[in-house]
Structure formats: structure tokens, C-alpha cells
């Protein structure tokens, strides 16, 4: 299910599954059914588990709890992977439109993970919704990547510099920033440049927010192997879409790690989000 319903016990700090199903009328209209009211000390939580939020379903769920759970805390939407977050520069205003639709559902708070840019978050806050962000540095610092022996952290491009830099600082290792060029006419990547100053050998942790088909990371791996063939590359991303020929494109990486913000295929190490979500709900 792309949308699941939960209840958070505020005193105990426990997130549990709650009743509720998303269905439809014969004419195709969305219908949310089998919800149960909550009392004081509990918070209704809906969790969107893919990139597209079902705005109608979330809106109906939020309305139910506003009407039937007046003593409960305000409803929270957990949306680790924000819809259209990469559309922050699109002429169709994708990120802002998605944020406005989400704010219109009536949720009081959104919990998300490592947004692609601040545009989406800023827009939904303008709609009166509080946003709690779980950052990549906190996930990496507590996850599978938090092991000694890294020779450095690599940002695939300048856009990933801040994110990767915070991780490098947390791990106490150097930051290396690579470069790439994209043809604006066809969107194809070219001209990958390995970072300056790389060591001759060791383990490098490549950090970014999203892995789609893996083209960026394939080009980066090729550029680094050309100059430093004894370096071992390990990839960590906040959101793994893993589309197209991602397995072929990421064949140059010794390991691949992603959070479970989306369905994670075999061969990818998983960084579970639920403990971080629960901790955020308890604040």
C-alpha cells in the first residue's frame, strides 16, 4: 500500500498500525473507510510510501480526525520522499504545486527526509503546515556507513556539496567534490571530472540525495577509476528510485545503501527510517 495509517502513542513513544483503507466508489472517486477515532494522548499519522501523495485520501483522513478525534493531537503526514521535489526550477512549478496541494489536505505537520531543495518545504510552510526534516547526516551517522576506515566522502557535483560536507564532517574525513556537465538540449550527462586530491587507495563514500537510473554515479565511477583504479567506491543515497539500467550503471560500486523511503530492490543495503520517524514524532 502506498498510504498507510498509524497511531502514535505520545506518552509511550510508540508508533502502531491503525485501521483504515483507501478504496473508491464505482464511479472512481476516492473513499477512505474503516477509520477509528482517537482520544487524548494519541496522534493520527498517515505514511505516504512513494513519490506521489494521494491528496484526496490524505485530505479525507485528516478531515475524519478533525471531526471525530477532537481530543487527539493534530494529524501528521509522513512523506519521506516528497512528490515533485526535483521540479523546483520547472516552468510548470511542479514543486510548489505539489506543496500547495499537500498543505490543502489539512495536515498540521509533515515529516520528511532530506528534501532535494528548500523550495518544496518553504512553500508548504507558507501554507501553514509545520515541517520536520530528517537530514542525511543524521541517517548516515547512525547507519551502515558509520564505520571507521573511510578515506573520504565524495559529492558527485556542486549541488551535493553541502549534504556530503556535513557527512564528511560527522565522520571526520576529507570532502572531495566532483564535477559533471549536462547537455540542456537532451539532458544527457557528459564531461565527468574526478575530484582533485584523491588518495591513491582506500574506501570512498559517495553521498547524494536521489539515485534514479544511476547515470551520474556511473560517470563519476568511471572518472575516478581512470585516475585512481585502486579506490573502492561505496554509494549512499537518501532516496533510491532505481529505475532503468541502474544495476549496470552502479556496477562500479562495492556497495549501495539507501533508506526505505521507497521500495528497495535486492542488492541494496537498507537504512530503515522508522526509528528516526518515531524520534521526530516524539519531539
RAQUI-V846683 format. One record per residue. N is the residue number from 1. PHI is phi in whole degrees, -180 to 180 (NA if undefined). Layout:
n: {N:N}
phi: {PHI:PHI}
This chain:
n: {1:2:3:4:5:6:7:8:9:10:11:12:13:14:15:16:17:18:19:20:21:22:23:24:25:26:27:28:29:30:31:32:33:34:35:36:37:38:39:40:41:42:43:44:45:46:47:48:49:50:51:52:53:54:55:56:57:58:59:60:61:62:63:64:65:66:67:68:69:70:71:72:73:74:75:76:77:78:79:80:81:82:83:84:85:86:87:88:89:90:91:92:93:94:95:96:97:98:99:100:101:102:103:104:105:106:107:108:109:110:111:112:113:114:115:116:117:118:119:120:121:122:123:124:125:126:127:128:129:130:131:132:133:134:135:136:137:138:139:140:141:142:143:144:145:146:147:148:149:150:151:152:153:154:155:156:157:158:159:160:161:162:163:164:165:166:167:168:169:170:171:172:173:174:175:176:177:178:179:180:181:182:183:184:185:186:187:188:189:190:191:192:193:194:195:196:197:198:199:200:201:202:203:204:205:206:207:208:209:210:211:212:213:214:215:216:217:218:219:220:221:222:223:224:225:226:227:228:229:230:231:232:233:234:235:236:237:238:239:240:241:242:243:244:245:246:247:248:249:250:251:252:253:254:255:256:257:258:259:260:261:262:263:264:265:266:267:268:269:270:271:272:273:274:275:276:277:278:279:280:281:282:283}
phi: {NA:-79:-129:-122:-113:-143:-133:-106:-81:-65:-69:-88:68:-119:-103:-125:-71:-119:-64:143:-134:-102:-134:-152:-75:-56:-79:106:-68:-67:-141:-106:-132:66:-77:-126:-64:-120:-103:-62:90:-127:-127:-73:-132:-111:-121:-91:-107:-150:-73:-103:-82:-83:-61:-65:-66:-63:-63:-68:-61:-64:-64:-57:-75:-64:-84:-109:-128:-64:-86:-79:-69:-67:-69:-122:-105:-95:-136:-58:-108:-74:-69:60:-65:-81:-91:-75:-119:-72:-64:-87:59:-55:-63:-68:-63:-62:-66:-65:-63:-66:-62:-73:-70:96:-71:-91:-149:-123:-108:-134:-127:40:-61:-62:-151:-76:-60:-60:-64:-61:-68:-71:-66:-64:-83:90:-103:-75:-129:-111:-111:-93:-87:-60:-62:-73:-69:-66:-64:-110:-106:-64:-79:-85:-135:-69:104:-74:-86:164:-114:-115:-95:-62:-159:-64:-65:-97:-59:-63:-61:-67:-64:-66:-67:-59:-64:-64:-84:72:-131:-68:-105:-122:-115:-90:-135:-155:-128:-125:-72:-66:-76:-124:78:-77:-87:-160:64:-70:-125:-68:-64:-75:80:-64:-69:-76:-153:126:-112:-111:-105:-90:-119:-156:-87:-131:-117:-98:-85:89:-61:-59:-72:-65:-63:-63:-61:-63:-64:-72:-64:-63:-104:-135:-67:-93:-82:-103:-101:-126:-104:-129:-129:-72:-137:-103:-82:51:-106:58:-94:-62:-63:-64:-67:-102:-63:-83:-107:-69:-154:-131:-128:-143:-71:-96:-64:-134:-60:-109:-77:-59:94:-112:-71:-109:-102:-64:-94:-54:-59:-74:-64:-61:-61:-69:-64:-79:-75}
